[in-house]
Amino acid sequence: MAGRHSRTRRFSSPSGIAATAALAVVLAVGGTVGAVQLTSGVEAERPAAVDLAPTGLPTSATPGSPTASPSTSASPSPKATRSTQAPSRSKPRTATPKPTATKKTSTARPVVDTGSCGASFYSEGQLTANGETFDPSAMTAAHKTLPFDTKVRVTNPATGKSVTVRINDRGPFIEGRCLDLSRAAFAAIASLDAGHVEVRYEVLG
């Protein structure tokens, strides 16, 4: 035991203690400055390393990005379009008929004579002057001189109603009256209770 000595050196002098304290201060200050420099360096570079893209979303989905997948906006393949039109092309085509201009022909007969007179009606069953059996429900009339089968348009000015009749009989033989209408023809322009009315007639050619 007496022959061994401790390997640890102890500075018991005041100058050694002071040197040791100064070294500790220098090391502490140097470590702090280094840490500050490292921290400031990291802080300066941190804004450049921040990623502003939304987390979890691929950058190719950003609107207007040049790296967006072309498959999302690609138009249908021309080949597919041709295949959908193929069936219609294989069907026989027929020429669409062009509309033809049709000339409208007026069916209205010209008026060859007009006048005003009294009109009455009759409904008794008898033979007409042209040999027909009188039909009170037909649109016919009697006139003194007009040829048989002449068409006459008769209008009641009081009501504005008109009827076209065919002359197949002679009459009436009462002063002031020029037409004797069938019962149905008279009822088309006036009330049967009136018996007779003043009318305007137009002889149609």
Contacts in CASP RR format, 6 or more apart in sequence:
PFRMAT RR
TARGET T0000
AUTHOR 0000-0000-0000
METHOD contacts of the structure
MODEL  1
MAGRHSRTRRFSSPSGIAATAALAVVLAVGGTVGAVQLTSGVEAERPAAV
DLAPTGLPTSATPGSPTASPSTSASPSPKATRSTQAPSRSKPRTATPKPT
ATKKTSTARPVVDTGSCGASFYSEGQLTANGETFDPSAMTAAHKTLPFDT
KVRVTNPATGKSVTVRINDRGPFIEGRCLDLSRAAFAAIASLDAGHVEVR
YEVLG
11 17 0 8 1.000
11 19 0 8 1.000
11 20 0 8 1.000
53 59 0 8 1.000
53 62 0 8 1.000
59 65 0 8 1.000
59 67 0 8 1.000
60 67 0 8 1.000
60 68 0 8 1.000
60 69 0 8 1.000
61 68 0 8 1.000
62 68 0 8 1.000
109 151 0 8 1.000
109 204 0 8 1.000
109 205 0 8 1.000
110 204 0 8 1.000
110 205 0 8 1.000
111 153 0 8 1.000
111 202 0 8 1.000
111 203 0 8 1.000
111 204 0 8 1.000
111 205 0 8 1.000
112 203 0 8 1.000
112 204 0 8 1.000
112 205 0 8 1.000
113 202 0 8 1.000
113 203 0 8 1.000
114 200 0 8 1.000
114 201 0 8 1.000
114 202 0 8 1.000
114 203 0 8 1.000
115 200 0 8 1.000
115 201 0 8 1.000
115 202 0 8 1.000
116 198 0 8 1.000
116 199 0 8 1.000
116 200 0 8 1.000
116 201 0 8 1.000
117 176 0 8 1.000
117 177 0 8 1.000
117 178 0 8 1.000
117 179 0 8 1.000
117 198 0 8 1.000
117 199 0 8 1.000
117 201 0 8 1.000
118 176 0 8 1.000
118 177 0 8 1.000
118 178 0 8 1.000
118 179 0 8 1.000
118 196 0 8 1.000
118 197 0 8 1.000
118 198 0 8 1.000
118 199 0 8 1.000
119 154 0 8 1.000
119 177 0 8 1.000
119 178 0 8 1.000
119 179 0 8 1.000
119 180 0 8 1.000
119 181 0 8 1.000
119 186 0 8 1.000
119 196 0 8 1.000
119 197 0 8 1.000
119 198 0 8 1.000
119 199 0 8 1.000
119 201 0 8 1.000
120 172 0 8 1.000
120 174 0 8 1.000
120 177 0 8 1.000
120 179 0 8 1.000
120 180 0 8 1.000
120 181 0 8 1.000
120 186 0 8 1.000
120 195 0 8 1.000
120 196 0 8 1.000
121 180 0 8 1.000
121 181 0 8 1.000
121 182 0 8 1.000
121 183 0 8 1.000
121 185 0 8 1.000
121 186 0 8 1.000
121 187 0 8 1.000
121 192 0 8 1.000
121 195 0 8 1.000
121 196 0 8 1.000
122 136 0 8 1.000
122 142 0 8 1.000
122 180 0 8 1.000
122 182 0 8 1.000
122 183 0 8 1.000
123 136 0 8 1.000
123 182 0 8 1.000
123 183 0 8 1.000
124 134 0 8 1.000
125 133 0 8 1.000
125 134 0 8 1.000
125 136 0 8 1.000
126 134 0 8 1.000
127 133 0 8 1.000
127 134 0 8 1.000
128 134 0 8 1.000
128 140 0 8 1.000
128 142 0 8 1.000
128 168 0 8 1.000
128 169 0 8 1.000
129 142 0 8 1.000
129 148 0 8 1.000
129 168 0 8 1.000
129 169 0 8 1.000
129 170 0 8 1.000
130 148 0 8 1.000
130 149 0 8 1.000
130 168 0 8 1.000
130 169 0 8 1.000
132 168 0 8 1.000
134 140 0 8 1.000
134 169 0 8 1.000
134 182 0 8 1.000
135 182 0 8 1.000
136 182 0 8 1.000
136 183 0 8 1.000
136 184 0 8 1.000
137 182 0 8 1.000
137 183 0 8 1.000
137 184 0 8 1.000
138 182 0 8 1.000
138 184 0 8 1.000
138 185 0 8 1.000
139 163 0 8 1.000
139 164 0 8 1.000
139 165 0 8 1.000
139 166 0 8 1.000
139 182 0 8 1.000
139 184 0 8 1.000
139 185 0 8 1.000
139 188 0 8 1.000
140 165 0 8 1.000
140 166 0 8 1.000
140 167 0 8 1.000
140 168 0 8 1.000
140 169 0 8 1.000
140 181 0 8 1.000
140 182 0 8 1.000
140 185 0 8 1.000
141 152 0 8 1.000
141 154 0 8 1.000
141 165 0 8 1.000
141 166 0 8 1.000
141 167 0 8 1.000
141 168 0 8 1.000
141 169 0 8 1.000
141 179 0 8 1.000
141 180 0 8 1.000
141 181 0 8 1.000
141 182 0 8 1.000
141 185 0 8 1.000
142 167 0 8 1.000
142 168 0 8 1.000
142 169 0 8 1.000
142 170 0 8 1.000
142 171 0 8 1.000
142 172 0 8 1.000
142 179 0 8 1.000
142 180 0 8 1.000
143 150 0 8 1.000
143 152 0 8 1.000
143 167 0 8 1.000
143 169 0 8 1.000
143 170 0 8 1.000
143 171 0 8 1.000
143 178 0 8 1.000
143 179 0 8 1.000
143 180 0 8 1.000
144 170 0 8 1.000
144 171 0 8 1.000
144 173 0 8 1.000
144 178 0 8 1.000
146 152 0 8 1.000
146 167 0 8 1.000
146 203 0 8 1.000
147 167 0 8 1.000
148 167 0 8 1.000
148 168 0 8 1.000
149 166 0 8 1.000
149 167 0 8 1.000
149 168 0 8 1.000
150 166 0 8 1.000
150 167 0 8 1.000
150 203 0 8 1.000
150 204 0 8 1.000
150 205 0 8 1.000
151 164 0 8 1.000
151 165 0 8 1.000
151 166 0 8 1.000
151 167 0 8 1.000
151 203 0 8 1.000
151 204 0 8 1.000
151 205 0 8 1.000
152 164 0 8 1.000
152 165 0 8 1.000
152 166 0 8 1.000
152 167 0 8 1.000
152 179 0 8 1.000
152 201 0 8 1.000
152 202 0 8 1.000
152 203 0 8 1.000
152 204 0 8 1.000
153 162 0 8 1.000
153 163 0 8 1.000
153 164 0 8 1.000
153 201 0 8 1.000
153 202 0 8 1.000
153 204 0 8 1.000
154 162 0 8 1.000
154 163 0 8 1.000
154 164 0 8 1.000
154 165 0 8 1.000
154 179 0 8 1.000
154 181 0 8 1.000
154 185 0 8 1.000
154 189 0 8 1.000
154 199 0 8 1.000
154 200 0 8 1.000
154 201 0 8 1.000
155 161 0 8 1.000
155 162 0 8 1.000
155 189 0 8 1.000
155 199 0 8 1.000
155 200 0 8 1.000
155 201 0 8 1.000
155 202 0 8 1.000
156 162 0 8 1.000
156 189 0 8 1.000
156 190 0 8 1.000
156 197 0 8 1.000
156 199 0 8 1.000
157 198 0 8 1.000
157 199 0 8 1.000
157 200 0 8 1.000
158 190 0 8 1.000
158 197 0 8 1.000
158 198 0 8 1.000
159 189 0 8 1.000
159 190 0 8 1.000
160 189 0 8 1.000
161 188 0 8 1.000
161 189 0 8 1.000
161 190 0 8 1.000
162 189 0 8 1.000
163 181 0 8 1.000
163 185 0 8 1.000
163 188 0 8 1.000
163 189 0 8 1.000
164 204 0 8 1.000
165 179 0 8 1.000
165 181 0 8 1.000
165 182 0 8 1.000
165 185 0 8 1.000
169 180 0 8 1.000
171 180 0 8 1.000
172 178 0 8 1.000
172 179 0 8 1.000
172 180 0 8 1.000
177 196 0 8 1.000
178 201 0 8 1.000
179 199 0 8 1.000
179 201 0 8 1.000
183 192 0 8 1.000
186 192 0 8 1.000
186 195 0 8 1.000
189 197 0 8 1.000
189 199 0 8 1.000
190 197 0 8 1.000
END
